[in-house]
Amino acid sequence: MKNRILVLALMLMPFLAGCGIQSLPQSKNATEAALAEVNNQYKRRADLIPNLVNVVKGYAKHEEATLTAVTEARAKATAMQIDPSKVTPEQLAKFQQAQSGLSQALGRLMVVSEQYPQLKADQNFRDLQAQLEGTENRITIARQRYIETINAFNNQVSVPPTSWTNAIMYHFEKMPQWDMTPEEKASAEKAPEVKF
């Protein structure tokens, strides 16, 4: 009898290894880690912004409205936090909207900086601008990785045989995918103007 149980267990091992018992929780953990990295990069950007605003203030005192808009957008973006393990489509949309507002405010600030040749020549400003540019690239890469991990997780949740294990044991729902806000979509669909 013991031999039969051992043989049966050995026969079931390959099935259990490929059914998602380990890969489903690992994939969920990977998506949570990827979203945490997106948050980390947004925090890095938010930490840089006060330095940028202070440098610009010295040169552009009468551009107070733009500087205030950046500061307010940063406050909104940093106030919105999401828990990667409990993210909902609505939370993700609100989070993305707050980050989009900050991106737009930074864009306006960079346009203002173009009006001040002394500011553009200042080494501190150039260093901060390079840091922000690098941070935006890091954010893009972090979002790309998050999109990829969500895709892998959602495939495991919805494609057999791992979906069968999910239906029996875990009951994970598909996770919401990163998306642009309607404002971002409208802006992205419009071809950029190039002027010389």
ROKOLDO-904942 format. One record per residue (C-alpha): residue in one letter; x, y, z. Coordinates in steps of 0.25 Angstrom, whole numbers, padded with zeros to 4 digits, always signed. Each point is the difference from the previous one (the first is absolute). Layout:
N
AXYZ/...
***
This chain:
196
M+0000+0000+0000/K+0011+0010+0004/N+0007-0003-0014/R-0013+0003-0007/I-0001+0014+0007/L+0015+0003-0003/V-0002-0004-0015/L-0013+0009-0001/A+0007+0011+0007/L+0012-0001-0009/M-0010+0000-0012/L-0007+0012+0005/M+0013+0008+0002/P+0002+0005-0014/F-0015+0005+0000/L+0001+0007+0013/A+0013+0007-0005/G-0007+0006-0012/C-0013+0003+0006/G+0003+0014+0006/I+0001-0004+0015/Q+0013+0008+0001/S-0001+0009-0013/L-0013+0007+0003/P+0004+0006+0014/Q+0014+0003-0006/S-0006+0007-0011/K-0009+0008+0009/N+0012+0004+0008/A+0007+0004-0012/T-0011+0010-0004/E-0001+0006+0014/A+0015+0002-0001/A-0001+0006-0013/L-0010+0010+0004/A+0008+0003+0013/E+0012+0004-0010/V-0010+0009-0008/N-0003+0007+0014/N+0015+0000+0003/Q+0003+0008-0013/Y-0012+0009+0002/K+0005+0003+0014/R+0014+0003-0005/R-0006+0010-0010/A-0008+0007+0011/D+0013+0001+0009/L+0007+0007-0012/I-0011+0010-0003/P+0002+0009+0013/N+0015+0002-0005/L-0005+0003-0014/V-0010+0010+0005/N+0010+0007+0009/V+0010+0002-0011/V-0011+0005-0010/K-0005+0010+0011/G+0013+0007+0001/Y-0001+0004-0015/A-0015+0000-0003/K-0006+0007+0012/H-0012+0005-0008/E-0003-0014-0005/E-0007-0003+0014/A-0012-0006-0006/T+0008-0011-0008/L+0008-0003+0012/T-0012-0001+0009/A-0007-0009-0010/V+0013-0009+0001/T+0000+0000+0015/E-0015-0003+0001/A+0001-0011-0011/R+0011-0006+0008/A-0008+0000+0013/K-0012-0007-0007/A+0009-0010-0006/T+0007-0004+0013/A-0013+0000+0008/M-0005-0011-0009/Q+0005-0013+0005/I-0004-0014-0005/D+0002-0013+0006/P+0006-0010-0010/S-0007-0012+0006/K-0014+0006+0000/V+0000+0009-0012/T-0013+0002-0007/P-0002+0006-0014/E-0006+0013+0006/Q+0012+0002+0009/L+0009-0002-0011/A-0007+0010-0009/K+0000+0010+0011/F+0015-0002+0003/Q+0003+0001-0015/Q-0008+0013-0001/A+0008+0006+0012/Q+0013-0004-0007/S-0005+0005-0013/G-0003+0014+0006/L+0014+0001+0006/S+0006-0004-0014/Q-0008+0011-0006/A+0004+0010+0010/L+0015-0003-0002/G-0002+0001-0015/R-0005+0015+0002/L+0012+0002+0010/M+0010-0004-0011/V-0007+0009-0010/V+0001+0012+0010/S+0015-0004+0002/E+0002+0002-0015/Q-0004+0015+0001/Y+0012+0002+0010/P+0014-0001-0007/Q+0007+0002+0013/L-0008-0011+0006/K+0003-0010-0011/A+0015+0003+0001/D+0000-0002+0015/Q+0007-0013+0004/N-0009-0003+0011/F-0012+0001-0009/R+0006-0009-0011/D+0004-0010+0011/L-0014-0001+0005/Q-0006+0000-0014/A+0009-0012-0003/Q-0004-0007+0013/L-0015+0002-0004/E+0002-0005-0014/G+0007-0012+0006/T-0011-0002+0010/E-0011+0001-0011/N+0008-0011-0008/R+0000-0009+0013/I-0015+0002+0002/T-0002-0004-0015/I+0008-0013+0002/A-0007-0003+0014/R-0013+0002-0007/Q+0004-0009-0011/R+0004-0011+0009/Y-0013+0002+0008/I-0008-0002-0013/E+0008-0013-0003/T-0001-0006+0014/I-0015+0003+0000/N-0001-0007-0014/A+0007-0012+0005/F-0008-0001+0013/N-0014+0002-0008/N+0005-0011-0010/Q+0002-0009+0012/V-0013+0003+0006/S-0008-0002-0013/V+0008-0010-0008/P-0001-0015+0003/P+0006-0008+0007/T+0004+0011+0010/S-0014+0006+0000/W-0006-0013+0005/T+0009+0000+0012/N-0004+0014+0002/A-0015-0003-0001/I+0002-0011+0010/M+0010+0006+0010/Y+0003+0014-0001/H-0012+0008-0006/F+0009+0011-0005/E-0007+0010-0009/K+0007+0006-0013/M+0007+0013+0004/P-0003+0013-0006/Q+0010+0004-0011/W+0007+0013+0000/D-0006+0010-0010/M+0000+0015-0003/T-0010+0009+0005/P-0010+0006-0011/E+0008+0013+0000/E+0013-0007-0002/K-0006-0008-0012/A-0006+0012-0006/S+0014+0007+0001/A+0007-0013-0005/E-0009-0001-0012/K+0003+0014-0005/A+0013+0001-0008/P+0010+0009+0006/E+0003+0013-0007/V+0015+0003-0004/K+0004+0014-0001/F+0013+0006-0005/
***
